[in-house]
Amino acid sequence: MKVLIIGFGSIGKKHYLALKHLGYEVSVVSRSYKKNDLQCFKSLQEVKLEEIDLFVIATITINHYETLESIDKKVKDKTILVEKPLFEKYREFNSINGNYIYVAYLLRFHPLVEKIKTIIQKDQYIYFVEFNCSSYLPNWRICDYTQNYSAKKELGGGVLLDLSHELDLAYYFFEKLKLLYAQNLKISELEINSDDFAFLSLKSKKELIHIKLDYFSKFTKREIVLHSRDKTYKADLVNNKLYIFGTTTLLQVEECQSDTIKNLISLHEKIIEKDCSVCNLYEAFDVLKLCDEVKRRSSE
């Protein structure tokens, strides 16, 4: 199994570790990486693309479309994984050569997310769902955060796209989502020109769904909370615990083991199986359309 990772920043390196764990032969396209412990090309033009089985596009968001289009034109019946978000805005795209295109919405493979999906299928009385993701952008990477693409709107940065895992999960869990209300703003002290706050109120067939995202919280939180007639379920995705509350007491606490590399390994295993749990091109389009609608409403 030969894999090519295009872009070797923080997430590209994590894909590399997961793929090497699976025993794949991995090479990289990166203009800045200089170490000699892996096969590294400076551009796609140097690579014999027809020999590659899986492509991982891990460049900055603004470059995803051009890179995907370039690869898709040159190879046939291959698998292409694009890091999330698919593009910086909704764009029409279809493979012209029968390539299988997936998007790396990694949170789908967190063990607690799998538990939550099962709970939603079993508990018919869930009526309100909360997704909360808070973190502090300057702590994300070992670099000047003001120079990172996340800080720059023109490069596809911003909390709505960067933390769009929660939007993807809303579509993954529920059907026929309708946007009721949205805010997408820059409100904090951070020295960035991208958005650092987003709030969405959505309605599915029978559930009300709220999603809150921010870049500026001095503590880290990633939670999914389900409110049902008899129970409340809280999945803490940072500490890997699921709490199940009854009407008067905490009924149960479940723990699991999870980290980014383990979830990436699960993702790549499912890609090889062409499993339907992996986000496909059209599911990623739904997320981008929702992001565009949120931005439109927030600018009015």
C-alpha positions in Angstrom: 0.0 0.0 0.0 1.7 3.2 -1.2 0.5 6.5 0.3 1.4 10.1 -0.6 0.8 12.9 1.9 0.6 16.3 0.4 1.5 18.9 3.0 3.5 18.0 6.1 2.3 20.3 8.8 0.9 19.3 12.2 -2.0 17.1 10.8 0.2 15.7 8.0 2.7 14.4 10.5 -0.1 12.8 12.5 -1.4 11.0 9.3 2.2 9.8 8.7 2.4 8.2 12.2 -1.0 6.5 11.8 -0.2 5.2 8.3 3.3 3.9 9.3 1.6 2.1 12.2 -0.5 0.3 9.6 2.6 -0.7 7.8 2.0 1.4 4.7 4.8 2.8 2.5 4.5 6.6 3.0 6.1 9.4 1.1 5.5 13.2 1.4 5.2 16.3 -0.7 6.5 19.3 1.2 8.6 22.3 0.2 9.8 23.0 3.7 10.5 19.6 5.2 14.3 18.9 5.2 14.9 15.7 7.2 16.1 12.6 5.4 14.3 10.0 7.4 11.4 9.7 4.9 11.0 10.0 1.1 10.1 13.7 0.5 9.3 15.4 -2.8 9.2 19.1 -3.4 6.2 19.0 -5.7 3.6 16.6 -7.2 5.4 16.8 -10.5 8.3 14.8 -9.1 6.0 11.9 -8.1 4.9 8.9 -10.2 1.3 9.4 -9.3 0.0 6.2 -10.9 2.0 4.2 -8.4 0.2 5.7 -5.4 -2.8 3.9 -3.9 -3.9 6.6 -1.4 -3.5 10.3 -1.5 -3.8 12.5 1.7 -4.3 16.2 1.0 -3.1 18.0 4.2 -2.3 21.4 2.8 -3.8 24.6 4.1 -7.6 24.8 3.3 -7.3 27.4 0.6 -5.2 25.0 -1.5 -7.5 21.9 -1.2 -9.5 22.5 -4.3 -6.6 23.1 -6.6 -4.7 20.1 -5.3 -7.7 17.8 -5.4 -8.5 18.8 -9.0 -4.9 18.3 -10.1 -4.6 14.8 -8.7 -8.1 13.8 -9.9 -7.1 14.7 -13.5 -4.0 12.6 -13.4 -5.0 9.3 -11.7 -7.9 6.9 -12.1 -9.7 4.6 -9.6 -7.6 5.8 -6.7 -8.5 6.9 -3.2 -8.1 10.5 -2.1 -8.5 11.7 1.4 -8.9 15.5 1.9 -8.3 17.0 5.4 -11.3 18.9 6.8 -12.8 21.2 5.8 -13.0 20.0 2.2 -12.8 23.6 0.8 -12.9 27.1 2.2 -16.4 27.5 0.8 -18.9 25.4 -1.2 -17.6 24.5 -4.7 -19.0 22.0 -7.1 -16.7 19.1 -7.7 -17.0 15.6 -9.1 -14.2 13.1 -9.9 -13.7 12.8 -13.7 -11.8 9.6 -13.3 -13.7 7.5 -10.9 -11.6 8.3 -7.9 -12.9 7.6 -4.4 -12.9 10.9 -2.5 -13.3 11.1 1.3 -12.9 13.9 3.9 -11.1 13.5 7.2 -13.8 14.3 9.7 -11.8 12.4 12.3 -14.2 12.8 15.3 -16.6 10.2 13.8 -14.0 7.6 14.9 -13.8 8.7 18.5 -15.2 5.8 20.6 -17.6 8.1 22.5 -19.0 9.4 19.2 -19.8 5.8 18.2 -21.5 5.3 21.6 -23.5 8.5 21.1 -24.7 7.4 17.7 -26.0 4.2 19.2 -27.8 6.0 22.0 -29.5 8.3 19.5 -30.7 5.3 17.6 -32.1 3.6 20.7 -33.5 6.5 22.8 -36.6 7.7 21.0 -37.2 10.5 23.4 -34.2 12.8 22.8 -35.4 16.3 22.1 -32.4 18.7 22.7 -28.7 18.2 21.7 -25.7 20.5 22.5 -22.3 20.5 20.9 -19.7 22.6 22.7 -16.1 23.1 21.6 -13.9 25.6 23.3 -10.1 26.0 23.0 -7.4 28.7 23.0 -5.9 29.1 19.5 -2.5 30.3 20.7 -2.0 27.0 22.4 -2.8 24.9 19.3 0.6 24.7 17.7 4.3 25.5 18.5 4.4 28.7 16.4 3.3 32.3 16.4 -0.5 31.8 16.2 -0.9 35.1 14.3 1.0 33.6 11.4 -0.9 30.4 11.3 -3.5 29.8 8.6 -6.2 29.5 11.3 -5.7 33.2 12.1 -6.1 34.3 8.5 -9.6 34.5 6.8 -8.0 34.7 3.4 -6.3 31.2 3.9 -9.6 29.5 4.9 -9.0 29.9 8.6 -11.7 30.6 11.3 -13.5 28.7 14.0 -16.5 27.8 11.8 -14.3 25.8 9.3 -11.5 24.8 11.7 -13.9 23.3 14.2 -16.5 22.0 11.7 -16.2 18.5 13.2 -19.3 19.4 15.2 -21.2 20.4 12.1 -20.3 17.2 10.5 -21.4 15.2 13.5 -24.8 17.0 13.5 -25.3 15.7 10.0 -23.8 12.3 10.9 -26.3 11.9 13.8 -29.4 13.5 12.4 -31.3 14.0 9.1 -32.9 17.0 7.3 -31.2 19.7 9.3 -32.7 23.2 9.1 -30.8 26.3 10.2 -32.9 28.4 12.6 -30.4 31.0 13.8 -26.7 31.7 13.5 -23.9 33.9 14.7 -20.3 33.9 13.3 -18.1 36.7 14.6 -14.7 37.9 15.6 -15.2 39.1 19.2 -12.1 38.3 21.3 -8.7 39.9 22.0 -6.9 37.5 19.6 -4.8 39.1 16.9 -6.5 37.4 14.0 -8.8 38.5 11.2 -10.7 35.2 11.0 -13.9 34.4 13.0 -13.3 33.2 16.6 -16.9 32.5 17.6 -19.8 30.6 16.1 -23.3 29.6 17.4 -25.8 27.6 15.4 -29.3 26.6 16.2 -30.6 23.8 14.0 -33.7 21.7 13.8 -33.9 18.1 12.7 -37.1 16.1 12.4 -37.7 16.1 16.1 -34.5 17.4 17.8 -33.4 20.9 18.5 -29.6 21.2 18.1 -27.3 23.9 19.4 -23.6 24.2 18.4 -21.2 26.6 20.1 -17.6 27.0 18.9 -14.8 29.3 20.0 -11.1 29.9 19.7 -10.6 32.1 22.8 -11.5 30.0 25.8 -8.6 29.6 28.3 -9.8 26.1 29.1 -10.4 23.3 26.6 -13.8 21.6 26.3 -15.3 19.3 23.8 -18.7 17.9 24.8 -21.8 16.4 23.3 -24.9 16.5 25.5 -28.2 14.7 24.8 -31.3 15.6 26.7 -34.0 12.9 26.8 -37.3 12.4 28.6 -35.7 10.3 31.4 -32.0 10.7 30.9 -29.2 13.2 30.1 -26.1 11.9 28.4 -22.8 13.8 28.4 -19.9 12.7 26.3 -16.6 14.5 27.4 -14.4 14.0 24.4 -11.4 15.6 26.1 -11.3 13.3 29.1 -12.9 10.4 27.2 -15.8 9.8 29.6 -19.5 9.3 29.1 -21.9 10.3 31.9 -25.4 9.1 32.0 -27.7 10.9 34.4 -31.2 9.9 35.6 -33.8 12.3 36.9 -32.3 12.3 40.4 -28.8 10.8 40.2 -25.7 10.0 38.1 -26.5 6.5 36.8 -23.3 5.5 35.1 -19.9 6.6 34.0 -18.1 4.9 31.1 -14.4 5.5 30.1 -12.6 4.8 26.9 -9.2 5.1 25.4 -8.8 7.6 22.6 -6.3 10.0 21.0 -5.8 11.6 17.6 -3.4 8.9 16.3 -5.8 6.0 17.4 -8.7 7.8 15.7 -6.6 8.3 12.5 -5.7 4.6 12.4 -9.4 3.8 12.6 -10.2 6.3 9.9 -7.6 4.8 7.5 -8.7 1.3 8.2 -12.3 2.3 7.3 -11.1 4.0 4.2 -9.5 0.8 2.9 -12.8 -0.9 3.5 -14.6 1.9 1.8 -16.9 2.0 4.9 -19.9 4.3 4.8 -18.9 5.7 8.2 -16.1 7.8 6.5 -17.3 11.2 5.4 -17.8 11.2 1.6 -17.7 14.1 -0.8 -21.4 14.9 -0.7 -21.6 14.8 3.1 -18.8 17.3 3.2 -20.7 19.5 0.7 -23.6 19.7 3.3 -21.2 21.0 5.9 -19.8 23.6 3.5 -23.2 24.7 2.4 -24.2 25.1 6.1 -21.0 27.2 6.8 -21.8 29.4 3.8 -25.3 30.0 5.0 -24.1 30.8 8.6 -21.6 33.3 7.2 -24.3 34.9 5.0 -26.8 35.3 7.8 -24.1 36.7 10.1 -23.2 39.3 7.6 -26.7 40.6 7.2 
